[in-house]
């Protein structure tokens, strides 16, 4: 059957399921049917054709059960999270759904909040993260937060602090492995050369990016540049083996720094291997 006919048949079957109510939404708002049939295919168009992502180290991600993926964050807009989700959904042998923890800002915007929840995102709250992990989910977190995603282009691939080790506490509490993940490519999609602070404050945003193309070229300037991406998962860290309690601040800090160091070293290797971002 030609590809266009398969696509049409798939769209018709999706519409039938929606009309018949043959889909489920979990307690966090995740709509797996919508995610698999609509959201991930759309993300994979960027993943495969625009960013040409190469994903490695998938053997480090378990085929079932809970784990906490910890990655660097960059790129002005959180496309790195979406590419991470798309790659795991399409390329992992178990086609795992990554349940990303997102900033409160996302959930203050009604339209965006709904799409985020339906695609598997959940507000970055320790209790919610713990519930997801105890339910056997694969959870993703970006400890740098807005300080990573909004840093200037001149500081690309230099990790910010990983907070106070909250992700380690989460892993220790749920007794799950931490999987460090390095993402190269997102830094170049919107090279941030400045921050319009007054505009950001007026819009209640953490930053308002100025890039070589945005906002000068309007909507065209908002198109991400087609950088080449490499994503690699590193061997898991069993935090609960070395941290006796989630209240052991010293050891939690040591593990957080270990994970940060692993990701920073891997970023350096991948940047050198990739070479020119647009080659």
Secondary structure, DSSP 8 states (H G I E B T S, - for coil): --HHHHHHHHHHHHHHHHHHT---B-TT--BHHHIIIIIHHHHHHIIIIIS--EEE-GGGS-SSS-EEEEE---SSSTHHHHHHHHHHHHHSTT---EEEEE-GGGGGSHHHHHHHHHTT-EE--HHHHHHHHHTT-EEEE-TTTHHHHT--GGGTT-----TTSHHHHHHHHHT--EEEEEEESGGGTT-EEEE-HHHHHHHT-S--EEESSTTTTGGGGGS------EEEE---B-HHHH-S-TT-HHHHHHHHHHHHHHHHHHHHHHHHHH-STT-
